[in-house]
Every structure is written in structure tokens, then in C-alpha cells.
Amino acid sequence: MMRYAVPRYHSLGQISGLNDLMRWLIVEDALKDQKGHHLEWVTTFHNGFRKLGDEVTVLADAAVEADIRESLSAVPILPPSIWHRMSDGSAQLVRYSRVFIHAWQTWRVMERYLRANPGFDAIFVPTMAVHHLLAWVWLVKRHMGRSSCRVLLFFIHGPLRFDANTRAIQPDGSPTQRLMVRLLQSLKPEVETGKVVLGVETKAMQKSMECMTGLTFQVFPQPVKCFQAPLALPTADRPLEMACFGAARGEKGSEILQDAVLAFRKRFPSNPTRFSIQWLDNFDVASKGMVGKSPTLMGDPRVEYITRYFRNGEYLEHLARTDALLLPYRLSSYAFRGSRVAIEAAVNGIPFVATEGSTLAEVLRDFGAGLTCEDGNPDSLAEAILVMQSRYPEFRQMAVSQRGRALEYYSVSNFRSLFLQGPVENN
């Protein structure tokens, strides 16, 4: 199997100052309900930093659900998340006006909060968008100039697009892309001194954002949860279980997955392999229109559609019963964006199939085990399913052998040490 160079990482205590306790402020306005990965993302950091002895305060959406507020002792003061309104079909003028409205709302709340609650060592904003950036430029420039607090602005998305013809990642050329570049470049003095750290989770995103802005971006691991021990090998009484979790969407290749499973089941109707597909809503694909669940697969006893969000802790229970994950995510989005699910597979010793050329394939080759398939090709995915099924013990052994390295790299302690270390050696 092809190997890539593994990013360097450090254990606590290797660098001077890493053992000093810190006060973290995590600011996440998308922390409202169970939708998406925001709750898992913030909870992992909250619990991980506290386990290392740090103090952690979480700011959340003012309307955050009560059980989330209680579990994280979250302060519910932030304006309604922009992420929940990104694809609501609003007119262009309305969408652009939200950038400034949300920035003003964020600035007003955070300026008051930081004035009343000084003394944090680090402020971490886990899911940055241009709507937040304008507010944080104001805060850094006007409010935090004399503070020793460092600010980590983390970008899981960027104003980028993948060119299928040239296979290059380029700026999308939108007005918000140009605004983001100007705002980021205004932070150049703070980035150069380390006052502001610009974080991303993939090397492709790092390279693209640095080319676009001329600034230094630092790659960080995305810490995830894991269960205690890998699953036992499948037997005649427990057939192989393959799955894809998370809301079905075109960018995740959900229609490709469904077509591949359908082709596999037609070709091998007596094969005992089972499939679980989480499908919350139908979705639109430009080449096909609205895509819904396959009536044929809905009537197949070896295929299960999960049509609701997981309850707290239920996702890990499903993951613990899964032998292999099928992740045919499209290059149009995942040539540069990261995937939490691929990382969860690696740290849990679960083989998976990923799209060749995607960031998921990079995780597979650096820290996991499995196969790649062609972008947007259900036949290629169906063939990968067949190979995974026929050679599963081999892939499983490889995945388990890689698990320790994955756990160490994708950890909160490594994230923390890289933040304190700075970008020079990491890059």
C-alpha cells in the first residue's frame, strides 16, 4: 500500500511550557442541537482539555438545547448560528447582508463578555466563516491588543473550489472570498507574532489558503472519540457489516453509495454482507435531480436505512458494530475539506473505502487501512466493496496495527502541543 509522510507530533512535556495549565475559551455559535458534528467536536475538546488539567469555558448559541448546555456548562449568549442558514435559499442580497449583521452581533456579544471575563490564555473558534471573521478582526485589533491571550481561528471550510478538469483547488472568486482575503491579510501582524493562529485540518486546505492569502496556516489534528477495543472478526453468525453514517448529501456521494450497494446486491444476492445507510432527507444532485431512497434496497433484508439523527452516545454504539465504512465523498468538496468520519475509522481500527484524491484517502494512507475508489463511479465503489469483503481479515489487521499511531496524532494533547509550539516545525 502506498505510504505518505506522517506529520510530526509531540507529546506533552517535550516542549517547554506544555505542562503549564491553561484557561481556554471555546466560542461556537453552531453549538445548538444534535445536528452536524458541532456537539461532538466541542465536547471532545472540552473533555480533553479538562483531562489535561486545563480550565475550559464554552460559549454557545443563546438557544442551545438544555441537555447540551448542562453537559458542557455552556454559556448561552451567542447569536443564532450562520451555519444553520447557509443553504436556506435566500436571495443573494440577503445572504451578503448576513455577513455584516452576524459580524456585528458577534462583536457586540464577545466584546461585552471579554470585558467582563478577562484572563483567558487561549480563545478557540472551531468553525470560522467570513461572517465571524469581520467580528474577530475588530476584537483582535480593538479589544485584545494588550492582552497576552492568543486566538486560534479554525477553518474547516474555505472559499475554494475543485476544478475537475485541471484537478486543481482554486479560490471560488466570490465577493465573500475577496472579503475574507482582505480581512485575513489585515491580521498579518498578529499572525506573524503568534497572537492569532490560523488553523486548518488538511494539508490541501493549508496549501490553498496560504496561496490565496500569503499568510501562514497551521495544520492541526481533529481529535475524535474512540471505543475501548476493536470489534471481533465477522463469523457465520455475525456477517460483515458495512456502513455510511451522517446525513445523506450529494457532496458525500450518497447517491453513488446507494447505486453501488444496489449493483453489489444484484450481482451477489446471496452474499451475507449487511449495509447500513443513514438517510435523513432526500437531496438534490445537479445531474439527477432529487434523490431518494431506493425502493429495491428498502425491501432488502440486508440493507438498513437509518432515517433519524442519533441520540447522545448512539453513534459510537453503531460505529462499534461496524466492520467497514464506505465513504465515496466527492472531490468537489473533499479534495480539500477534512472528514471526521475517516478519522474516527482510523482511531477505532476500522477499514474504510474512500475516494482517490480526497483528504479521506490521505487519512487512509497515513493512519488507516482500506481501499480507494474513483470519484463519482458506483461501479468502482461496488468493486471496492467486493474486494473489502473478500480480503477483510487482511484489511482489519492493517487497520488495528495503525490504530495506536492514529490515536496519538488525532488527540487533544497533540492538538494542544501543536498550538503552543507554533507553525514553523509543524508546517
C-alpha positions in Angstrom: 0.0 0.0 0.0 1.3 3.5 -0.9 2.6 5.5 2.1 2.7 9.2 2.7 5.0 11.1 5.1 3.3 11.4 8.5 3.2 14.9 10.1 5.4 15.3 13.2 3.7 15.4 16.5 4.8 15.9 20.1 3.9 14.5 23.5 3.2 16.8 26.4 6.3 17.9 28.2 8.5 17.7 25.1 8.4 21.4 24.7 8.9 23.9 27.5 5.7 25.3 28.8 3.4 22.5 27.7 2.8 21.4 31.3 1.6 24.9 32.3 -2.2 24.8 32.9 -4.3 27.0 30.6 -7.6 28.8 30.6 -9.4 28.1 27.3 -12.5 29.9 25.9 -14.3 27.9 23.2 -16.6 30.1 21.1 -19.1 28.1 18.9 -22.4 29.6 17.8 -23.2 26.4 15.9 -23.4 24.6 19.2 -27.2 24.5 19.4 -28.6 21.0 18.9 -27.6 17.4 17.8 -27.3 18.3 14.1 -23.9 18.0 12.4 -20.6 17.3 14.2 -20.5 20.5 16.3 -21.5 18.9 19.5 -19.0 16.0 19.2 -16.3 18.5 18.1 -16.7 20.8 21.1 -17.4 18.0 23.6 -14.1 16.3 22.6 -12.1 19.5 23.2 -14.0 20.4 26.4 -13.4 17.0 28.0 -9.9 16.6 26.5 -8.6 19.9 27.8 -10.1 19.3 31.2 -8.5 15.9 31.4 -5.1 17.6 30.8 -5.8 19.9 33.8 -6.9 23.0 31.8 -9.9 25.2 32.6 -12.5 25.4 29.8 -15.4 27.7 29.2 -17.8 27.1 26.3 -19.9 29.8 24.7 -22.9 28.5 22.7 -26.0 29.7 20.8 -28.4 31.5 23.0 -31.0 28.9 22.1 -28.8 25.9 22.8 -30.7 22.8 24.0 -30.8 22.4 27.7 -29.1 19.0 27.9 -26.1 20.3 25.8 -25.9 23.4 28.0 -25.8 21.3 31.1 -23.3 18.7 29.9 -20.8 21.4 28.9 -21.7 24.1 31.4 -22.1 26.2 28.3 -22.8 29.9 28.5 -25.8 30.5 26.1 -25.1 34.0 24.7 -24.0 33.8 21.1 -26.2 35.0 18.1 -28.0 32.4 16.0 -25.6 30.3 14.0 -24.9 31.2 10.4 -24.2 27.6 9.5 -27.9 26.7 10.0 -28.9 29.3 7.4 -26.2 28.7 4.7 -28.5 26.8 2.3 -31.9 28.2 3.0 -32.5 29.5 -0.5 -32.4 33.2 0.5 -31.7 35.9 -2.1 -28.1 37.0 -2.8 -28.6 40.4 -1.2 -30.0 38.7 2.0 -27.0 36.3 2.1 -24.4 39.0 1.8 -26.1 41.3 4.3 -25.9 38.4 6.9 -22.1 38.7 6.8 -22.2 42.2 8.3 -25.2 41.6 10.6 -23.7 38.4 12.1 -20.4 40.1 12.5 -21.9 43.0 14.4 -24.0 40.6 16.6 -20.9 38.5 17.3 -18.7 41.6 18.1 -21.3 43.1 20.4 -21.7 39.9 22.5 -18.0 39.0 22.6 -16.8 42.5 23.4 -19.0 42.6 26.4 -18.2 39.1 27.5 -14.4 39.5 27.2 -14.5 42.9 29.0 -16.3 41.2 31.9 -14.3 38.0 31.8 -10.6 38.7 31.1 -7.7 36.3 31.8 -8.1 33.6 29.2 -4.9 32.2 27.8 -6.4 31.0 24.6 -9.6 31.6 22.6 -10.6 28.9 20.2 -13.2 29.5 17.5 -13.6 26.0 15.9 -15.7 26.7 12.8 -14.8 30.0 11.2 -16.7 31.6 8.4 -16.4 35.1 6.8 -19.4 36.0 8.9 -17.3 35.5 12.1 -14.0 36.8 10.7 -15.0 40.5 10.5 -16.0 40.4 14.2 -12.8 38.7 15.2 -10.7 41.2 13.3 -12.4 44.0 15.2 -12.0 42.2 18.5 -8.3 41.4 18.0 -7.4 44.9 16.8 -9.6 47.0 19.1 -10.1 44.9 22.3 -7.2 42.4 22.7 -4.2 44.4 21.6 -2.6 44.5 25.1 -3.9 41.1 26.2 -1.5 38.1 26.3 -4.3 35.8 25.1 -3.8 34.0 21.8 -6.6 33.4 19.4 -7.0 30.3 17.3 -9.3 30.8 14.3 -10.0 27.4 12.8 -11.3 27.0 9.2 -13.0 23.7 8.3 -14.3 25.3 5.1 -12.8 27.9 2.8 -14.0 29.9 -0.3 -12.4 27.3 -2.6 -13.5 25.1 -5.5 -12.1 22.0 -7.1 -11.6 22.2 -10.9 -12.5 18.7 -12.2 -10.6 19.4 -15.5 -7.3 20.5 -14.1 -7.8 18.8 -10.7 -6.6 22.0 -9.0 -8.0 23.7 -6.0 -8.7 27.4 -6.6 -10.4 30.4 -5.0 -14.0 30.5 -5.8 -13.9 34.2 -6.9 -17.0 35.2 -4.9 -17.4 38.6 -3.2 -17.2 36.8 0.2 -13.9 35.1 -0.9 -12.4 38.5 -1.7 -13.6 40.0 1.6 -12.2 37.0 3.5 -8.8 37.5 1.9 -8.7 41.2 2.8 -9.8 40.5 6.4 -7.2 37.8 6.8 -4.4 39.9 5.4 -5.3 42.7 7.8 -4.3 40.2 10.6 -0.8 39.8 9.1 1.0 41.5 12.1 -0.9 39.4 14.6 -0.3 36.2 12.6 3.4 36.9 12.4 3.8 37.5 16.1 1.6 34.4 17.0 -1.1 36.5 18.6 -3.5 34.9 16.0 -3.1 31.4 14.8 -4.9 30.4 11.6 -5.8 26.7 11.8 -6.9 24.1 9.2 -7.2 20.3 9.4 -5.8 19.2 6.0 -2.6 19.8 4.1 -4.6 20.6 0.9 -6.5 23.3 2.8 -3.3 24.7 4.2 -1.7 25.0 0.8 -4.7 26.5 -0.8 -5.4 29.1 2.0 -1.7 30.1 2.1 -1.6 30.6 -1.7 -4.8 32.6 -1.5 -3.8 34.9 1.4 0.0 34.9 1.6 -0.3 34.1 5.3 0.8 31.1 7.3 -1.8 28.5 8.2 -1.1 25.7 10.7 -2.4 22.1 10.3 -4.0 20.6 13.4 -5.3 17.1 14.0 -9.1 16.8 14.6 -9.4 14.8 17.8 -12.2 12.3 17.9 -13.7 9.8 20.3 -12.9 6.1 20.2 -14.3 3.0 21.9 -12.2 0.7 24.0 -11.4 -2.3 21.8 -11.8 -3.2 18.1 -14.8 -5.4 17.1 -14.4 -9.1 16.8 -14.0 -10.5 13.3 -17.2 -11.4 11.5 -18.4 -15.0 11.6 -21.1 -17.1 10.0 -23.4 -16.0 12.9 -22.4 -12.3 12.5 -21.9 -11.3 8.8 -19.8 -8.4 7.7 -21.4 -5.0 8.4 -20.6 -2.1 6.1 -22.0 1.4 6.8 -22.1 5.1 6.0 -23.2 7.4 8.7 -24.3 11.1 8.6 -26.9 12.9 6.6 -27.1 11.8 3.0 -25.9 14.5 0.7 -24.6 14.9 -2.8 -21.2 16.1 -1.7 -20.8 12.9 0.3 -21.6 10.8 -2.8 -24.7 9.3 -1.1 -26.3 8.5 -4.5 -23.1 6.9 -5.6 -23.1 4.7 -2.5 -26.7 3.7 -3.0 -26.1 2.8 -6.6 -23.0 0.8 -5.7 -24.8 -1.2 -3.0 -27.7 -1.8 -5.4 -25.3 -3.1 -8.0 -23.5 -5.3 -5.4 -26.7 -6.8 -4.1 -28.0 -7.6 -7.7 -24.7 -9.2 -8.6 -24.4 -11.2 -5.3 -27.9 -11.7 -3.9 -26.8 -14.5 -1.6 -23.8 -12.6 -0.1 -24.4 -12.2 3.6 -22.7 -8.7 3.9 -25.1 -6.2 5.5 -25.3 -2.4 4.8 -26.4 0.4 7.0 -27.0 3.9 5.4 -28.1 6.9 7.3 -30.5 8.9 5.2 -32.4 11.7 6.9 -33.8 13.6 4.0 -33.8 13.4 0.2 -31.3 15.7 -1.5 -30.8 17.4 -4.9 -28.0 16.4 -7.3 -27.5 18.5 -10.4 -27.2 15.6 -12.8 -30.1 13.6 -11.3 -32.5 16.0 -9.6 -33.9 15.0 -6.3 -32.5 11.7 -5.0 -34.5 9.5 -2.6 -34.0 6.1 -1.0 -34.0 3.1 -3.4 -37.3 1.1 -3.2 -35.4 -2.0 -4.0 -32.9 -1.6 -1.2 -35.7 -0.5 1.2 -37.2 -4.0 0.7 -33.8 -5.8 1.0 -33.4 -7.5 4.4 -29.6 -7.0 4.3 -29.9 -3.2 3.9 -31.0 -0.8 6.7 -31.8 2.8 6.2 -31.3 4.9 9.4 -33.8 7.8 9.0 -33.3 9.8 12.2 -30.5 11.6 14.0 -28.6 9.6 16.5 -29.3 10.1 20.2 -26.4 11.1 22.5 -23.9 8.2 22.5 -25.8 6.2 19.9 -23.4 7.0 17.1 -20.5 5.3 18.8 -22.6 2.3 19.5 -23.3 1.9 15.8 -19.7 2.6 14.9 -18.6 -0.2 17.4 -20.8 -2.7 15.4 -19.4 -1.6 12.0 -16.7 -3.6 10.3 -16.0 -1.3 7.4 -17.1 2.2 6.4 -18.0 3.3 2.8 -17.1 6.9 2.2 -17.3 7.9 -1.5 -17.1 11.6 -0.8 -16.9 13.8 -3.9 -13.7 15.6 -4.8 -15.7 18.8 -5.4 -15.8 19.3 -1.7 -13.4 16.8 -0.1 -10.3 17.4 -2.3 -9.5 20.0 0.4 -12.0 19.6 3.3 -11.4 17.1 6.1 -13.7 14.3 7.3 -14.3 13.5 10.9 -15.7 10.1 9.9 -12.5 9.0 8.2 -10.5 9.9 11.3 -13.0 8.0 13.5 -12.4 4.9 11.4 -8.6 5.2 11.8 -8.6 5.7 15.5 -11.0 2.8 16.0 -9.2 0.4 13.7 -12.0 0.2 11.2 -11.0 -0.3 7.5 -12.8 2.0 5.0 -13.2 2.9 1.4 -12.5 6.5 0.3 -12.4 8.4 -2.9 -9.0 8.5 -4.6 -7.5 12.0 -4.4 -9.6 13.1 -1.4 -8.4 14.1 2.1 -10.1 10.9 3.3 -7.7 8.8 1.2 -4.8 10.7 2.8 -6.0 9.7 6.2 -6.4 6.1 5.0 -2.8 6.0 3.7 -1.2 7.8 6.6 -3.1 6.3 9.6 -5.6 3.7 8.4 -6.2 0.8 6.0 -8.6 0.1 3.2 -9.2 0.8 -0.5 -9.9 3.8 -2.7 -12.5 4.2 -5.5 -12.9 6.6 -8.4 -14.7 9.8 -7.8 -18.4 9.6 -8.7 -18.2 6.0 -10.0 -20.6 3.5 -8.4 -19.1 0.5 -10.3 -15.6 1.4 -8.9 -17.2 1.5 -5.4 -19.0 -1.8 -5.9 -15.7 -3.4 -6.9 -14.1 -2.0 -3.8 -16.9 -3.4 -1.6 -16.3 -6.8 -3.2 -12.5 -6.6 -2.5 -13.1 -5.4 1.0 -15.5 -8.3 1.7 -13.1 -10.9 0.2 -9.9 -9.7 1.9 -11.5 -8.3 5.1 -9.2 -10.0 7.7 -6.1 -8.6 5.9 -7.5 -5.0 6.0 -8.7 -5.4 9.5 -5.3 -6.5 10.7 -3.7 -3.5 9.0 -6.2 -1.1 10.5 -5.7 -2.3 14.0 -1.9 -2.2 13.6 -2.2 1.5 12.6 -4.6 2.4 15.4 -2.0 3.4 18.0 -0.4 6.0 15.7 -3.8 7.4 14.8 -4.8 7.7 18.4 -1.6 9.6 19.2 -1.8 12.0 16.3 -5.6 12.7 16.5 -5.5 13.6 20.2 -6.4 16.7 22.2 -2.9 16.6 23.8 -1.2 16.7 20.4 -3.6 19.5 19.2 -2.7 21.4 22.4 1.1 20.9 22.0 1.0 22.0 18.3 -0.9 25.1 19.3 1.8 26.0 21.9 4.6 25.0 19.6 3.6 27.2 16.7 3.6 26.6 12.9 7.3 26.5 12.0 8.1 22.9 12.6 4.6 21.7 12.1 4.5 23.1 8.5 
